[in-house]
C-alpha cells in the first residue's frame, strides 16, 4: 500500500502479521504440543491422548527426545507468536521532496530499540537499485543507494515481486526522486 501526492510519497510496509506466519506458528504449536504430550505420557506410563490409539514408548531415550523436541518447538512457536503480536518489521518509508527528507521507520522487538527511525536527505540519494539473484529461489530486492550509508533495502526479502512489479515500483520511485536506476 502506498499514498502519493505531488511532494510526498508514503509506502506502508507489512510486518509479521501475515496469514502465512499465523499458519506456521499455529502448526508449530500443535506439533510441539503433541511431542510434549507423547513424552509426558511415556514418563507417566499412561496415555494422555486417549482419543488416539498409541503404542507405549520407553521414557529413557525416546520419551526424553520427544519431550525435548516438544519444548524446543514450544519456544520457537512462542517466538513466532511474539513477533506476530508485536508486528515486528512493519512500518513505512516516507519521501518528502518539499522538506528534502526521507524517513525509514520500522517496529522492532520491545526494548530501547523498539522504534527504528532513520532520516536521510533526499539530496544524498544516489540511485534506486534493483538486485536480482537467481538460483533455485529467485530473489528480487529493491534498494536505495545513499551516499555514506550504502544500499538500504526498501522491499522485504520475502516479497515475491514479479519482474514487472519491481521494475514498475523502481521506475515510479526513481521518477519521483529524480534519481537513476541501477540493475545488479
Residue frames as qw, qx, qy, qz and C-alpha x, y, z in Angstrom:
[[0.000, 0.889, 0.458, 0.000, 0.00, 0.00, 0.00],
 [0.429, -0.070, 0.006, 0.901, 1.19, 3.48, -0.74],
 [0.079, 0.897, 0.389, -0.195, -0.02, 7.05, -0.72],
 [0.510, 0.049, 0.244, 0.823, 1.33, 9.69, -3.07],
 [0.155, 0.919, 0.259, -0.252, 0.91, 13.36, -3.72],
 [0.509, 0.830, -0.112, 0.201, 2.97, 15.87, -5.66],
 [0.091, 0.768, -0.518, 0.366, 5.61, 16.24, -2.93],
 [0.462, -0.403, 0.703, -0.360, 5.13, 13.27, -0.56],
 [0.729, 0.124, -0.625, -0.250, 5.32, 9.51, -1.12],
 [0.483, -0.402, 0.644, -0.436, 4.44, 7.18, 1.77],
 [0.665, 0.143, -0.699, -0.220, 4.86, 3.42, 1.37],
 [0.713, -0.448, 0.342, -0.417, 3.41, 1.23, 4.13],
 [0.344, 0.378, -0.860, 0.020, 5.43, -1.89, 4.96],
 [0.864, -0.305, -0.224, -0.334, 3.64, -5.03, 6.14],
 [0.218, -0.614, 0.698, -0.295, 5.18, -6.64, 9.18],
 [0.016, -0.172, 0.981, -0.092, 4.88, -10.08, 10.71],
 [0.516, 0.275, 0.587, -0.559, 1.07, -10.15, 10.76],
 [0.444, 0.305, -0.596, -0.595, 0.63, -12.26, 7.67],
 [0.906, -0.053, -0.004, -0.421, -1.59, -15.30, 7.19],
 [0.793, 0.306, -0.507, 0.144, 1.43, -17.50, 6.49],
 [0.141, 0.407, -0.656, 0.620, 3.04, -16.55, 9.82],
 [0.650, -0.226, 0.319, -0.652, -0.19, -17.28, 11.71],
 [0.940, 0.125, -0.218, -0.232, -0.40, -20.69, 9.99],
 [0.620, 0.373, -0.600, 0.340, 3.23, -21.61, 10.71],
 [0.128, -0.394, 0.593, -0.690, 3.01, -20.53, 14.35],
 [0.780, -0.132, 0.196, -0.580, -0.22, -22.49, 14.88],
 [0.912, 0.220, -0.340, -0.071, 1.08, -25.65, 13.15],
 [0.423, 0.421, -0.641, 0.482, 4.34, -25.50, 15.07],
 [0.387, -0.356, 0.489, -0.696, 2.47, -25.03, 18.36],
 [0.902, -0.037, 0.040, -0.428, 0.20, -28.03, 17.72],
 [0.829, 0.318, -0.446, 0.113, 3.06, -30.27, 16.61],
 [0.251, 0.424, -0.646, 0.584, 5.32, -29.38, 19.52],
 [0.573, -0.297, 0.372, -0.668, 2.46, -29.73, 22.00],
 [0.950, 0.076, -0.169, -0.250, 1.83, -33.22, 20.60],
 [0.637, 0.375, -0.575, 0.351, 5.51, -34.15, 21.02],
 [0.097, -0.414, 0.574, -0.700, 5.43, -32.87, 24.60],
 [0.787, -0.176, 0.166, -0.568, 2.27, -34.85, 25.39],
 [0.920, 0.179, -0.348, -0.025, 3.80, -38.05, 23.99],
 [0.419, 0.412, -0.611, 0.531, 6.98, -37.51, 26.03],
 [0.366, -0.344, 0.464, -0.730, 4.98, -36.81, 29.18],
 [0.904, -0.047, -0.079, -0.418, 2.79, -39.86, 28.52],
 [0.796, 0.242, -0.518, 0.196, 5.88, -42.07, 28.36],
 [0.113, 0.394, -0.606, 0.682, 7.14, -40.61, 31.65],
 [0.558, -0.207, 0.366, -0.715, 3.82, -41.15, 33.46],
 [0.108, -0.062, 0.991, 0.053, 3.24, -44.55, 31.88],
 [0.358, 0.547, 0.712, -0.256, -0.30, -43.74, 30.75],
 [0.301, 0.387, 0.542, 0.682, -1.81, -42.42, 27.54],
 [0.001, -0.472, -0.295, 0.831, -2.68, -38.69, 27.85],
 [0.363, 0.277, -0.377, -0.806, -4.04, -38.56, 24.32],
 [0.484, 0.084, 0.832, -0.257, -6.82, -41.09, 24.78],
 [0.662, 0.579, 0.214, -0.425, -8.62, -40.33, 21.52],
 [0.528, 0.635, -0.537, -0.173, -5.62, -41.58, 19.51],
 [0.983, -0.176, 0.020, 0.053, -4.56, -45.22, 19.73],
 [0.167, 0.835, -0.509, 0.124, -0.91, -45.34, 20.63],
 [0.889, 0.002, -0.390, 0.242, 1.88, -47.74, 21.43],
 [0.531, -0.834, 0.062, 0.138, 3.75, -47.10, 24.65],
 [0.597, 0.632, -0.322, 0.375, 7.28, -45.79, 24.19],
 [0.741, -0.295, -0.338, 0.499, 10.18, -46.08, 26.58],
 [0.158, -0.977, -0.093, 0.104, 10.85, -42.89, 28.53],
 [0.436, -0.644, 0.421, 0.466, 14.64, -43.13, 28.52],
 [0.319, -0.079, 0.621, 0.712, 15.86, -42.15, 25.09],
 [0.057, 0.464, 0.684, 0.559, 12.56, -41.93, 23.16],
 [0.248, -0.821, -0.513, 0.041, 10.42, -40.11, 25.74],
 [0.398, -0.631, -0.005, 0.666, 13.19, -37.69, 26.65],
 [0.266, -0.010, 0.507, 0.820, 13.84, -36.85, 23.00],
 [0.043, -0.630, -0.664, -0.400, 10.12, -36.34, 22.33],
 [0.324, -0.831, -0.350, 0.287, 9.86, -34.04, 25.37],
 [0.396, -0.429, 0.201, 0.787, 12.94, -32.10, 24.27],
 [0.155, 0.242, 0.601, 0.746, 11.55, -31.60, 20.74],
 [0.172, -0.754, -0.619, -0.140, 8.21, -30.57, 22.25],
 [0.362, -0.767, -0.176, 0.500, 9.81, -27.95, 24.50],
 [0.341, -0.221, 0.385, 0.828, 12.05, -26.66, 21.70],
 [0.067, 0.453, 0.676, 0.577, 9.03, -26.37, 19.40],
 [0.238, -0.829, -0.498, 0.090, 7.05, -24.51, 22.05],
 [0.369, -0.602, 0.046, 0.707, 9.89, -21.99, 22.47],
 [0.213, 0.007, 0.548, 0.809, 10.09, -21.43, 18.71],
 [0.070, -0.629, -0.701, -0.330, 6.31, -21.19, 18.48],
 [0.286, -0.816, -0.351, 0.359, 6.18, -18.62, 21.30],
 [0.323, -0.371, 0.268, 0.828, 8.88, -16.60, 19.47],
 [0.087, 0.291, 0.666, 0.681, 6.74, -16.61, 16.31],
 [0.195, -0.762, -0.615, -0.061, 3.63, -15.59, 18.27],
 [0.342, -0.691, -0.137, 0.622, 5.57, -12.73, 19.88],
 [0.231, -0.144, 0.431, 0.860, 6.80, -11.42, 16.51],
 [0.055, -0.517, -0.701, -0.488, 3.21, -11.55, 15.25],
 [0.305, -0.779, -0.500, 0.222, 1.85, -9.82, 18.37],
 [0.309, -0.654, 0.044, 0.689, 4.49, -7.04, 18.23],
 [0.606, 0.765, 0.218, -0.004, 4.18, -6.86, 14.41],
 [0.491, -0.568, 0.383, 0.539, 7.95, -6.80, 14.01],
 [0.423, 0.039, 0.609, 0.669, 9.13, -5.36, 10.71],
 [0.190, 0.792, 0.550, 0.186, 6.10, -3.21, 9.99],
 [0.274, -0.555, -0.041, 0.784, 6.47, 0.48, 9.35],
 [0.474, 0.838, 0.266, -0.056, 6.69, 2.93, 6.49],
 [0.527, -0.020, 0.246, 0.813, 9.01, 4.65, 4.04],
 [0.120, 0.906, 0.342, -0.218, 8.31, 8.36, 3.64],
 [0.507, 0.112, 0.271, 0.811, 9.81, 10.52, 0.93],
 [0.026, 0.895, 0.346, -0.281, 9.14, 14.27, 1.24],
 [0.573, 0.394, 0.210, 0.687, 10.51, 16.34, -1.64],
 [0.091, -0.907, -0.154, -0.382, 9.22, 19.59, -0.14],
 [0.563, -0.798, 0.214, -0.003, 11.30, 19.19, 3.05],
 [0.471, 0.662, -0.581, 0.044, 14.02, 17.23, 1.24],
 [0.331, -0.415, 0.775, -0.343, 13.91, 14.39, 3.78],
 [0.721, 0.018, -0.631, -0.286, 13.44, 10.63, 3.53],
 [0.473, -0.420, 0.598, -0.492, 12.36, 8.63, 6.62],
 [0.631, 0.031, -0.761, -0.148, 12.51, 4.87, 7.09],
 [0.467, -0.380, 0.492, -0.629, 10.55, 3.67, 10.13],
 [0.660, -0.025, -0.734, -0.156, 10.23, 0.07, 11.35],
 [0.706, -0.548, 0.213, -0.396, 8.93, -1.59, 14.52],
 [0.416, 0.388, -0.805, 0.169, 11.41, -3.94, 16.19],
 [0.620, -0.326, -0.697, 0.155, 11.37, -6.12, 19.28],
 [0.409, -0.885, -0.158, -0.159, 10.50, -4.48, 22.64],
 [0.714, -0.304, -0.078, 0.626, 13.29, -2.68, 24.37],
 [0.149, -0.706, 0.022, 0.692, 15.16, 0.56, 23.91],
 [0.020, -0.288, 0.604, 0.743, 15.42, -0.01, 20.14],
 [0.424, 0.448, 0.767, -0.176, 11.74, -0.87, 19.56],
 [0.416, 0.866, 0.196, -0.197, 11.27, 2.13, 17.26],
 [0.602, -0.127, 0.412, 0.672, 13.75, 2.19, 14.41],
 [0.315, 0.912, 0.235, -0.118, 13.74, 5.54, 12.61],
 [0.568, -0.166, 0.320, 0.740, 16.35, 6.64, 10.08],
 [0.292, 0.901, 0.187, -0.260, 16.30, 10.02, 8.36],
 [0.586, -0.047, 0.410, 0.697, 18.26, 10.91, 5.26],
 [0.200, 0.633, -0.073, -0.745, 18.41, 13.91, 2.99],
 [0.783, 0.519, 0.332, -0.086, 16.96, 13.30, -0.45],
 [0.338, 0.868, -0.350, -0.095, 19.99, 15.07, -1.97],
 [0.290, -0.548, 0.784, -0.001, 22.14, 12.19, -0.60],
 [0.823, 0.211, 0.510, -0.133, 20.19, 9.56, -2.55],
 [0.117, -0.486, 0.644, 0.579, 22.39, 8.42, -5.41],
 [0.408, 0.120, -0.707, -0.565, 20.20, 5.84, -7.12],
 [0.833, -0.073, 0.295, -0.462, 17.49, 3.21, -6.89],
 [0.097, 0.429, -0.882, -0.169, 18.95, -0.27, -7.26],
 [0.918, 0.021, -0.004, -0.395, 17.26, -3.47, -8.38],
 [0.078, -0.491, 0.868, -0.006, 19.14, -6.59, -7.38],
 [0.910, 0.093, -0.115, -0.388, 18.16, -9.94, -8.84],
 [0.186, -0.451, 0.872, -0.048, 19.69, -13.17, -7.54],
 [0.854, 0.152, -0.215, -0.449, 18.68, -16.23, -9.47],
 [0.020, -0.309, 0.945, -0.108, 19.26, -19.73, -8.17],
 [0.108, -0.315, -0.943, -0.024, 16.76, -22.32, -7.04],
 [0.069, -0.793, -0.546, 0.262, 14.77, -19.49, -5.47],
 [0.330, 0.529, 0.190, 0.758, 14.66, -16.19, -7.37],
 [0.331, -0.678, -0.398, 0.522, 15.08, -13.16, -5.15],
 [0.266, 0.603, 0.231, 0.716, 14.36, -9.63, -6.32],
 [0.396, -0.650, -0.390, 0.519, 15.09, -6.78, -3.91],
 [0.216, 0.842, 0.162, 0.468, 14.73, -3.03, -4.33],
 [0.596, -0.382, -0.236, 0.666, 17.44, -0.92, -2.67],
 [0.120, 0.980, 0.063, 0.145, 18.02, 2.78, -2.27],
 [0.747, 0.096, -0.150, 0.640, 21.68, 3.80, -2.52],
 [0.229, -0.966, -0.101, -0.063, 22.53, 6.61, -0.07],
 [0.448, 0.655, -0.379, 0.476, 25.85, 8.44, -0.01],
 [0.079, -0.531, 0.623, -0.569, 27.79, 7.40, 3.09],
 [0.680, -0.163, 0.515, -0.495, 25.36, 4.63, 4.05],
 [0.101, -0.135, 0.941, 0.295, 25.43, 2.28, 1.08],
 [0.424, -0.176, -0.651, -0.605, 22.43, 0.30, -0.15],
 [0.326, 0.009, 0.669, -0.668, 19.39, 0.10, 2.14],
 [0.015, -0.258, -0.915, -0.309, 16.65, -2.43, 1.22],
 [0.373, -0.009, 0.056, -0.926, 13.18, -1.00, 0.60],
 [0.806, -0.062, -0.345, -0.478, 11.39, -4.29, -0.03],
 [0.723, -0.414, 0.507, -0.219, 11.24, -7.27, 2.27],
 [0.044, -0.394, 0.882, 0.256, 13.29, -10.30, 1.32],
 [0.304, 0.211, 0.926, -0.072, 10.20, -12.49, 1.36],
 [0.478, 0.617, 0.138, -0.610, 8.26, -10.20, -1.00],
 [0.551, 0.091, 0.730, 0.394, 7.91, -12.26, -4.16],
 [0.320, 0.725, 0.023, -0.609, 7.61, -9.43, -6.63],
 [0.786, 0.444, 0.368, 0.224, 7.43, -10.23, -10.33],
 [0.511, -0.021, 0.222, 0.830, 9.99, -8.56, -12.60],
 [0.038, 0.621, 0.424, 0.658, 7.26, -6.25, -13.89],
 [0.459, -0.824, -0.329, -0.048, 6.15, -5.22, -10.37],
 [0.623, -0.534, 0.005, 0.571, 9.65, -4.46, -9.10],
 [0.407, 0.195, 0.346, 0.822, 10.52, -2.63, -12.31],
 [0.109, -0.744, -0.427, -0.502, 7.37, -0.51, -12.07],
 [0.553, -0.784, -0.225, 0.171, 7.98, 0.26, -8.39],
 [0.611, -0.306, 0.140, 0.717, 11.61, 1.21, -9.05],
 [0.278, 0.410, 0.411, 0.766, 10.68, 3.36, -12.06],
 [0.244, -0.830, -0.385, -0.323, 7.97, 5.28, -10.20],
 [0.605, -0.717, -0.099, 0.330, 10.21, 5.88, -7.18],
 [0.573, -0.103, 0.247, 0.775, 13.19, 6.93, -9.30],
 [0.127, 0.592, 0.420, 0.676, 10.98, 9.31, -11.27],
 [0.402, -0.856, -0.310, -0.098, 9.54, 10.77, -8.04],
 [0.617, -0.663, 0.067, 0.418, 13.01, 11.25, -6.51],
 [0.461, 0.869, -0.173, -0.036, 14.64, 12.20, -9.84],
 [0.371, -0.610, 0.689, 0.125, 17.48, 9.70, -9.47],
 [0.510, 0.378, -0.681, -0.365, 18.79, 6.98, -11.83],
 [0.935, -0.157, 0.185, -0.258, 18.04, 3.25, -11.66],
 [0.110, 0.558, -0.820, -0.070, 20.81, 0.64, -11.43],
 [0.953, -0.024, -0.076, -0.294, 20.31, -3.08, -12.07],
 [0.098, -0.576, 0.807, -0.086, 22.58, -5.69, -10.50]]
